[in-house]
Amino acid sequence: MIVVKFGGTSVGDAAAIERAAEIVGARVARRPVVVVSALAGVTNALLAIAEQATRGQLIGAIRGVEALRERHLEQVDVLLPGPTGAEVAAELSASFDELASLAEALSVLGHLTPRSLDAIAAMGEQLSSALVVEAFRARGIDAELVDAREVVITDDRFTAATPQPERIAEECRERLLPLLTAGRVPVLGGFIGSSAGGVTTTLGRGGSDYSASLIGAALQAEAIEIWTDVDGMLTADPRVVDGARLIERIRFDEASELAAFGAKVLHPSTIAPAVRLGIPVYVYNSRKPAGRGTLITFEAPRRPVSAIAGRGGTTLVTVGSPRMVFAHGMLHEVLRAFERHHTSVNVVATSEVSVTMTVDDPKHLDALVVDLRQVGDVSIARDRGILAIVGAGISDSTAAMARALGALDGLHLHMLSLSSTGINLTVVIDGAHLPAAMRRLHAAFFPAAEE
């Protein structure tokens, strides 16, 4: 059994869904479970509708609903001509009527709760999975629509729910295994789940990959395939670095680090359930289904540097105080403040009198700073960029680290940190210099002459 996940661009229109059907059709003998994202851009559009409605801009919100309705029904017309298409169009249209009603309710309330936001954001995957399953059936695939909310059970932390693996395994055995045994192809929407009380939740942005990995782990799948719009994992972001190369095999820990520090191919949490069971993860380009792709596995080569990743929009938070010298529990108090304000820390550097942390989401920063000032003096530096130089062998010798620092000569380095696992050298620089720095590093470790 395998899990096959299609991202938003891989089901973005009728032509993409046709390709997805061909890919799944070629894998029927391997008993695939299919997980699909919303059509490309739909989740952003849904969130915009919710925000407009909450601000009282109901006309704009309804226009957004109608634009999405038109887009989905156009794909139905292409994929499903005839009576079946008319039935599917009616079902999808009813969902858009419901969305319009939700927008009207939000415009009256003028308040958008995380629970309401999840109810609206989840509609993208519900719509795409309903469309995809009918397209598959029309092309001879014995597909069955399964509501992901009945399988992916989470807690009730809306917009970023935590999955409950044991419950997910139970539901997979009960709802998916009988379909697979009967030779059918279950199709589920990614990204969405439900609390124990049956209320719709989401796993956070990019969570469709996570859904696929959770289901793969629950069913102890042979492999998990992530189908996207790039050839696989690359040595750098091709939008920033010309000549970025395909990585045919990469280690689980390296892929996880790259995902966490800006590589857009995978959601950072995607491979955690797969890693736990050693399930190989493949990344393929749905536009080039015959391509080699990337295999993420334990047995990949150990390289000094496998890839470069970068992420902007980072804030540095520094807490310093002479009281920290030889003091016990000061770092604990600092991190407890971050926990209280639900703010994640990516990189930490400490000295005798200060601790500096990077933050990507500054939403709670003002309140956080108030708490941190009880510990020491606080300084904030915005608009920084994080560079991640990732390789399982980077800490084996100083040569690779020296080369990295040499490539960054002349730039102001605000923080330098080697991860506890020894596979990621992280550098914080001015955000404006991030693209150029990524190009310098790539040229240093993957020179054109070696191509």
N, C-alpha and C positions, 0 to 999 in steps of 0.2 A: 504494500500500500504506500502511496506517495501523497503528499500535499502539494498542490499546484496553486500558486497565488499570482493573480494578475493585478498590477498597479493601475492607477487611474488612466495613464496614457495607453495602457495595454487593453483597456476596454473603453477608450475615450469616444469612439464613434463606431458606426456600423462596420467599417473596414477593419478596425482593430478587433472588434468582437468576432468577425469572421476568422481572423488569424488565430484568436484564442480558441475558437471551436476546432480549428485544424490541429492545434497543438494538443488539446485535450483528446481529440479523436485518435491521435497517434499513440496515446498513453492509456487507453481504456483497459488494456490487458494488465496494466500495473495497478489497477483499482485506485484511480485518483479521487481525492477530495479537493474540490475547487473553492478557493476563497477569492473574492473580488473586492476591489476598492470601488468607491464612487467614480463616476465618469470624471475625467480630468477637470479640475477647477470647480466642481460642483460643491464640495464642502466649503470652500471659501465663499462661494455665492450664497450658500445657506446661512453661513454666519453673518454675512453682510445683510441679508434679509432680516435676520433676527435683530441686529443692531439698529437698522433703519426703523423697524417697527417700534422698537423700544423708545427711540427718540421722537416718536410721533410722526415719522415720515412714511405714513401708510401707503400713499400712492406709489412712492418709489419702491417700497417693499413688495407691493402687489405686482408691479412691473417686473421685478426680479423673479417672482414666482412664475409669471407667465412666460418669461424668457426661458426658464428651466423647463417648463411644461413643453414649450415648442421644441426645444432641443431634444428632449427625450422622445417625443412623439415622432419627430423626423427620423430618428434611428429605428423606431418601430416600423415606419412605412418602408424603409429600405430592407430591413431584416426579415419582416414578417408580413408580406402582402397577403391579403385575403382575410377570411373570417377570424383566424387565430390572432392576426395582428389587430383586428378591431377589438377583440376581447382584451388583449393586453393593453391596448391604448386606453380602454375604458378603466381598467384597474389602475393604471398609472395616473390617469387624470383624476381619479378619486383621491389619490394620495396628494396631488397638488391642491385639490380643493381643501383637504385637511390642513395643508401647509398654509394656505391663504387664511383659513380660520384661526390658526395659531398666530399668524402675523397680526390679525385684527385684535385678538385678545391681548397680545403684548402691547399694542398701541394704546389700548385702554388702560392697562396696568402701569405702563411706563417703567417697568422693572423686569430685568432679565435675570432669572436665577440660574445657577449651574445646572440644575435639573432640567429646566426648560431648554437651556442651550443644548444639552445632550439629546433631548427629544427631537429637536430640529436638525442638529448635525447628523444624527443617525439616519435620517431619511435618504441621504445620498446612497449609502450602501444597500438600503432596502430597495430602492428603485433600481439600482444597477443589477443586483442579484436576480430580481424578478425578470428583468429584460434579458439577461444573459441566459438564464435557464430555459426560457422559451426559444431563444435563438439556437441553443444547443439541441434542443428537442427537434426543431425544424431541420436540423442537419444530421439527424440520425443518432444522436447521443442520448442515451436513456438517463436524462438528468432529473434530479429531484430537488426542489427548493426547500431548504431547511432554514428556519429563522435562527440566526446566530444568537439571538437573545435567549433562546432555549438551551443553548450549549455553552456559551462563554459566560460563566457565572462569576460575578465580581463583588467587591464591596460597594458601598454607596458613596464613594468619593467621586462625585460627578465631575466630568471633563478629564479626569485622569485616574480612572478606577483601577484598583489592584485586582488582578485575576485570582481566582481560587482554584488552584490546579487539581485538587482532589475532586471537587465538584465537577470541574470541566471533564475530567477523565470519566466520571460516572455518566455524565450526559452524552459524551462521545460514544461510550460503549452501548448506551441504550438507544440513541437516535441515529448514529452514523454507521456503526458496525452492521446492523441488519440490512441497511441499504447496500453497503459494500458487498456483503455476502450474497445478496440477490443480484449482483452485477450492475447496480445502478451507480450513478455519479452524483453524490451530494454537492450542492452549490450553496455557499453561505456568503453573506456580506462580512467583510472584515471590519475592524475598528470598533464594532459595537458589541455590547453584551447586556446583561441585566443584573441587578442586585438580587439578593436572596428573596426579596419581596416582589420581584418581577418588574421593577422600574428600570427603564432603559438607561444604560450608562455607555460611556465611550472610554477607550483606552488611551486617549490622547492622540495628538496629531501624528500621523505615520503609523498608527496602531494596526493597520491591516496586516503588515508584516508580522507583527507580534501575534495577531490572531492565528495566522498560519502556523507559526512556531509552536504556540500553545496546543493547537489541535494535533500537530505532528507529534509532539511529545506525548500527548494523552493517548494517541493511538500507536505509539512506538513505530512511527513510520520508517520506511526504508530510506526516504530522502525527502527534503523539502525544496521545492523549486520556486524561486522568486523571479517572475517575469516582469521586466521593466522596459525602459526605452534607451538603455545604454548597453554596451556589449558585456558588461560585468563590472567588477571592481577594478578601478584604474589606479595608476600610480599617483594621480592628482586629479583635481577637478578639471575636466577638459574645457569648461567654460572660462577658466582662468589660465590654464597652462596648455599651450600648443604642444602636441606630441606626447600627451599622457598615454601610457601604455596599459594594455590589458594585463592583469595579474591572473594567470590561469589557476594557480593554487595558492591559498593563503590560510594561515592558521586562524583558529577560532578567536584567540585572544587578540591578534592583530586586527581582525575584521571588526571586533567589538570596539576596540580603541578608535579605529578610524570612523566608525559610525557615530560614536559619542562626540568626536571632535570635528564633525562637519561633513563627512562623506555622505552624500544624499542617497546613495543606493539603498541603504538599509536603515531602518529605525534602530536606535541604539539598543533597545531591549529585545530586538528580534531574535537574536540567536541564543539568548540565555537559556530558554527551555531546551533547545537543540543541543547546546553544549553539555548540559547536564547528562544527556543520554548518548552523546556522541553521534547524533544524527547529522549526516552531511547536508550542507545547504549549498544549493547551486543558484547562481544568479545568471539569468539569460536575457537577451534582447528579443522581445516579442516581434520586432520588425525583421530580425534575422534569426529565425528559429534554428537554422542549421549551424549557427555560430558556436564557438567553443565555450564561451562563458567563463565564469569563475567558480571553482569548487572551494568551499570553506570547510576545512577539515582539520583534525589533529595532526595529520601526517604531511603537512605542507613543508617546503624547504625552510630552513632557518637562515634568514638573510639579515645583514646589518640594518638595512632599511628596505622596507617593502613598499611604502607609499608615504606621501605627504598630504596632510589635511589642514584645512584652515577654517576659522569661523570668526566673523566680525560681531560687532554689537555687544562686546563683553565689557563688564564693569569690574574694576578692581576695588576691593574694600580692604583697607588696612586698619588694624586696631593695634595701638601701641601704648605702652605705659611702663615707666620704670618699676612699677609694682609687679610686673610680670617676671622679673629676674628671680629665679629660684622659687617662684610661687607655685603652689600646687593647685590644680583645678582651673586655672585661668583659661586655658584652651578649651576645656570642657564647657565653661560658661559661654564662651564665644560661639561654639558650635550649637549649644542649646538654644541660643538666641535665633540662629538660622532655622533651627527645627521649629521653634514656636511660630515663626513667620512663614513657614512652608516655602523656604527659599533654598534651592539646591546650590551646592558648592562644587565646582569642577576641579580646580587646582588650588593647592594650599602650599604656601612657603612660610617657614617660621624662623625666627631668630630669638635671642634671649629676651628682647624687649618688644617684639611685634609679631604679628601674624597677618599675612596677606592672602586673600582668597579671591577667586574669580567667580562672577555671577553672570548668568545669561539672562535671567528674567528679573528685572529690577522692579517689578510690580509692587512689592512690599518693602522696598528699600527704605523709604522715609521712616516707617514705623520700626524697621529693623535697626536703623541707625540710633534711634532713641534708646533702644535697649542696649546696644553695644556701648554707648557712652557711659553706661554704668560700670563698664569694665575698664575703659581707657579712652584715649583720644582716637577719633575716627576720621579717616580721610577717604574720599571717594574720587576715583579717576574713571571717567567714562570714555566711550569710543575707542576701546582697545580691541586688538585682534589676537586670537590664539593660533599658534602654529603647532601642529603635532607631527613629529618626525617619528614614524612608527616602524619598528622592526624587531623581531625576536632576538636578534643578535646585537642590537645597538649598544648594550652595556657590556659586551664581551671584551671590548677594548676601548681605548679612548679615541681611536682613529676616526670612527664615524661621527662621534660628538664633536671632535675638533673640526672635521670637514663642515659640519652643519654650522658651527659658530663662525667659521671662516667665510661661509657663504653669506652670512648676515652681517659681515663687517660694515661698520658705518651706521647701522641702525641702532636706535635706542631700545635696549632690551629691559623691559620693566620687571620681568620675572623669568626664572629658568628653573625647571623642575624635571627630575627623572622619576617616572612613576615607580610605585612600590614593586611592581612586577618587572621593572627593568626593560620594558619594551617600548616606552614612549617618552621621548625627550620633548617636553612642552616649553614653548617660548611665548611670552606675552610681549607684543609690540604695539606701536600706534596703529589703529585700525586702518588709517589711510595708506599705510605701507604694506598691508597684508598681501594684495595680489602680486606686487613686485617681489616680495620676500618668498612667496610660494614658487614663483618662476626661478628665482636664484637657487633655492634649495633643490628643485627638480633638476636643474641643469647640473648641479654639483653631484647628485647621486645617480642620475639617469642621462648622462651626456649623449647628445645626438650621434656621436661617432660610434656608439655601441649598438645603434639600431640596425 
